[in-house]
């Protein structure tokens, strides 16, 4: 069925639902990524050390720990979404993110309460990890279900428009603060401001999500297998493993060229933090704008073809891009290289939620999407910075480049397993 079969009212309602769901998604990811972009300023407050790499390693460890809660969040919120509705799940997740941000904004430092400071930071981060673990799967499922048939790639791409928008707003917030506060002021108290902003925005998001229309029926939610992990692994194990396989590489390369890249530019390329922020702001903006373009491309060439291009180009280009970036002294060249890398990643991210949702039936869709994504993301995405900094600390930074390359080759192989015509959420022509 093409989009011409929709009435004007139905089309408007579906587009409004996409906007409503993605708006909440933007706030969730802003709150989550503020941590990554502010880390260079608050690391000394929680992890006193003379070595900045060690400080960043510690904050990256807490960042990774937040990801370890994602599988629990993927399971918990996936079950809630399949049994009690997508809308309820999305409202609860954004409320939890609000609480986590507020706690971090108010935390005393190591100088005030000693080891309790990093411990409480970890707890707040685990709480946020639980929330965002549920956010991805439920939002991806919801947006895939309300997207207009024939243009599902284009409309579903707005999940990553807002996900990247959250990153962009996070780094832009840091850039704005850098204009008004010096480095000492940012380290003293300035880093707290974005977390307060995030907590307030989450409350607004909660109100927006209250207006969303539920996409599942009461009969589906009351199915005995709805949200059942036993049913998921009994009937859809192959689909789960496939999603896990390509999400591992997708998550790793995504976090390598987004959240880790700012630290890489400062800590490895030795660029000024302000310059690094400018580069990442521009690159993330272009990356955000690429999503609908690559989503529409996937509608033309097919989701499977898009995923195969992602795996192949990622395997071939990762090492050359990172090695060239490491030796450059030009901010312009660094910007171009990062943008090229993000264009490759866009083959995946633009349709990330959709290709997962198409693998599962409606009664276990949110659970299947959320849990598979969260497990792969926790192991490979959340650990990206920690692994990269660990190799750098050992004097073998180039090993990390080959690790990303190997995972991209694996993503390519798993993408070969994607059906040419999805069994679920398929297009009716």
N, C-alpha and C positions, 0 to 999 in steps of 0.2 A: 504494500500500500504506500503510495506516495503522499507527500504532504498536502496535495490538492484535495484529498479526501476528507481533510479536517475542516470543520466549520470554523468561521472566524473566531467564535467564542471559545471553542475547544482549543484552538491554536494559541489564543491569548492566555488561557488558563495554564496551559503547559509551559509556555515561556515564563509566565509569572512564577510558576513552581520552580523552574530552573534558577531564576533569579533569587528567589527566597532561600532555596537550599544552599546555593553557592555563596550567598552573602554571609550566612552563618559559617560556612566553610572557611571563608577568608579570615574571619575573626579568630577561629580556632587555630589556624596555622600561623597567624600573626603572633598570637600568644606563645605558641610553641617555639617559633624561630627567633623571637626576641632574645631568648637565652643564648643561642648560638652567636648572634651578632654583637651581643653585649659582653660576651665572655672575656674578651681581651681587656675589658675595664674592671669587671668585678672579680676576676680570678685572684688577684692579690688579697682581696677582702676575705676570701674563704680558704685560700690555700697559700699561706705565706711561703715564699721561696725566693732564692736569688736567681733562679733559672726560669725565664719566661716559658721555655718549652715544657718544663715540668709542671708549671702552673696550668698551661693550656691542656696538658695531658690529663691533669686531674679534673678539669672542667669537662673535657671531652669524655672522661670516664663516667661522670654524672649524666652527661648527655646520652651516652650509650645505655646507661642503666634505665633511663626513662623509656627507651625503646624495648627493654626487656618486659615491661608491663603491657606492651602492645598486644601480644598474643592473648593475654587474659582479657584485655579490652575488646579485641576482635571477637573472641568467643562470647563474652558477656553481652556486649551491645548487639552483636549479630543475633544472638538468641532473643534478646528483647525486641529487636526489629522484626524478626520473623514471627514471633509469638504475640507481640503486643503492638506492632506497627512501627513503620519507619519514622514517623513524626515524633513519637514518644522517645525513641532512642536518640534522635538528633537533639532534642531539647535537653535531655539529661546530660549528654556528653558536653554540650557547650556550658552548662551550669558548672560542671566539674572543672572545666578548663578555667573558668572565671575564678573559682576558689583557689586553684593552684597558683595562678598569676598574682593574686592578692597576697598570698602567703610569702612568695618570693620578694615582692615589693617591700614587705615590712620586716624581712629577716634581719636580725642583728648580725654583726660580722664576727670573724674569728677573734678579733681583738677584744670584743665585748663578752662573748660566751664560750670561747675556746672551741673545742671539737664539736660542740653542739651545733655550731653554725653550718659546717659542711653536711652534718647529719640531717639537719632540718631542710637544707637545700635539696638533698637527695630525696627526702620524703615528699616534698612538694613536687619535685620532678617526676617521681614515680606516679603520683596522682595525675599529673598532666599526661604522662605516657598512657595511663589507663584510659583517659578520656579520648585522646587522639587516636588510640588503637581502635576504638569503636567508631570514631568519626569517619574515617576513610571508607570503611566497608559499607556503612549505612548510607552515606552521602552518594557514593559511587553507584550503589544499587538504586537508590531513589531517583537520581538523575538519569540513569539508564532507562528506568521504567517510564518516566514522564517525557523523555526526549521524543521528538517527532520522528516517526519512521521514515526511512529514506535519507534522513539527515542526522542519524543518531551520533555519528562520529563528531560532527560539527557541534551539536548541542551538548553532548557529554564532555567535550573538551573543556567546557567552562568550569568543570571541577578543578582542573589544573590551572586555569586562568586565575581562579581565586586562591588556590593553594600557593601558586607562585606569587600572586598578588599579596598574600600574607607575608611571604618572604620579602618582597619588594618594599612593602610598607614598614617592615621591621628594620631593614637596612636604611631606608629613607629616614626613619625616625632617628637612627643613630647619626646620619649625616646632618640632620637639622640640629641635633643636640651639639654636634661638633662645632657648629657655627657660633653657638652662644656660650659654650662651656669649654674651658681648657682641659687638658688631659687629667690634671690633678682633681679638678672638680667632677669630671666624669667618673673617676675612680672612687671619689669620696661619696657622692650621692646621685650623680646624674644618671647612672645606669638603672636606678630604681624607677625613673619616670616612665619608660616604655611599658613596664609591667603594670603600672597603675592604669595607663591608657588601655592596655589589653583587657584588664579586668572590667573596666567601664564599658568597653565596646562589646564584651561578651554578654552583658546584661541587655544591651540593645538587640543583639543577635537573638537572644532568647525570645524577645517579644516578636521579632520577625518570624521566627519559626513556628510560633503559635498559629499563624495564619495559613500554614501549609495544609494541603489536602492529602489524606492518606492514599497510598497506591495499592495496598493489599485489601482483599475482602475478608470478612469475618470467617468465611468457610476455610480460607487458606490458613489464617492464623490459628484456627481451632484444629487443624490437621494434627494427628498424633505425632507425626514426624517433623512438624514445624519447629525450626530452630534446634533440631536434635543432632548432636555431634555424632551419635551412633549411626543415624541414618545417612549423614553426610559421608562418613567413611565407608559405610556398607555399600551405598549405591553410586557414589561419585568420587571414589578414591583417585581414579586416573585423572579426572579433571582437576582435583585438588593438587596433585603432584605437578601437573603441567603448569598451573598458575604459580605454584611455589617456585618452580624452576626458572621461569623467565622474570619473575618479580625479584629474585635474588640479584641478578645482574642489573636489572632496571633500577632497583633501590640504591645499589652501590654506586653506580655511575652518576645517578641523580644527586646524591649527597656529596660526591666527590667534586662535582662542578658547581654546586650551589653553596651549601653551608660551609664546607671545608675550604672552598676556594679563597675566601677572604683571608683566612689564617695562612693559607699557602702563599698568597701574594705578600703578606707581611713577614712571615717567618722563614720562608724559603727564597722567594724572589727579592726580599728585602725592600719592598716598597713602603712608602709612608702609609700609615693606617687610613688617613683621609683619602689618599689617592686610591687605595684598595677599595674603599667604600664607594667612591665615585664609579670606579670600573664595574663593581658588582651591581650597583644601582642601574646603570645603563644596560648591562648584560641581562639582568633579570627582567627589566622592562621589555626588551626585545623578545626574550624567551616567553614572557607572558603573552605577547601579541602573536607569537608563532602558533600557539595552541589551536585556535580555531582554523587556521590555515592548514595545519597538518591533520586536524580532525576531518576537515572537508576533503582533503587528499585521500584519507583512509576510506571515506565514503565512495570515492571513485575507484581506487585500486584494490580495495578490500583490506580488512583489518589484518589478516594473516600476512599479506604482502608487506604492509607497513611494519609489522613486527620483525619480519625477516630482514628488511632494510636496516632496522635499528640494530639488530644483532650483528649483522655483517659489518656495517660501518663502524660500530663501536669497537669491534675486534681489531679492525685494521688501523683505526685512527687514534686510539687512546694514547699509546706510547709516544708517537710523534708529537701529538699536541702537548702532552705534559712535559716532555723533554725540552721542546722549543720554548714553552712557557717558563721553564725553570731558568733558562739562560738569557731571557729577554730583559732589556732595560727600558723598553718603550711601553708606556701605559697604553698607547693606541694599539700596538701589536698584541699586548696581553688581552685587551678588550675584544679584538677580532678573534683570537684563538679561543677564548672562553665562549664567545657567541657561536662559533662554528661547532664547538663541542655540544652546546645546548641545542643547536639545530638537530644534531644527530639524536640526542636524547628525546627530542620532541616527537619523533616517530613513535615512541613508546608512550610518553606521558600524556599526549593528546587523547589517546584512546585507552589509557591504562585501566580505568574503572570499567569501561564498556566491555573490553575483551575478557575481563574477569567475570562480569555479570552474565555474559552470554554463555558461560560454561555451566551454569547451575540453574535448576528449576526454582520457581518463586518461593516455595516453602522452606528452602535452605539457602537461598541466594545471598542474603546479607551475611549469614554465618560463613558460607563458603568463601565469599569475596573477602570479608573482613579478617577471618582467621588465617587464610593462606597469605594474604598481603602482610598481616602483622607479624607472622612467624619469619617470613623472608626479610622483612624490613628490620625486625629486631636483630637478627643475626648478621645481616650484611649491610643494611643501610645505617643503622644506629652505630655500628662499630667502625664505619668508614674513617672518621676523624681519628679515633683511637688507634686504629691499625696504621694509618698514614703517619701519625706523630710518633708511634712506637718504632717504625722502621727508620724514621728520620733520626730519632734519638740513638738508634744503633748504628747510624752512619750508612744505612742501606736504603735510602729513600726510593731509589729506582725499582726496588722489588715490589713496592706498592703499585707502580704503574702496570707491571706484568700481572699482578693479582687481579686488577680491574679488567685487564684484557682477557684473562682466562675466564672470568665470570661472564663477560660479554659473549664469549664463544659458547659457553653453556646456555646462555639465554637464546642464542641463535638456534641451537639444537632443540631446545624445548619449544621454540616457536614453530618448528617444523611439525610438531604434534598438534598444532591448532587445526580444527576442522575448517575446510574451505567454506562450508555453510554451517554456521552455528545451530545447534539443536534448540537453543532457547533464545528469546528476544530476537529471532531472525526477522529479516525484512520480508514483507509480503508484496510481491510485484504483480 
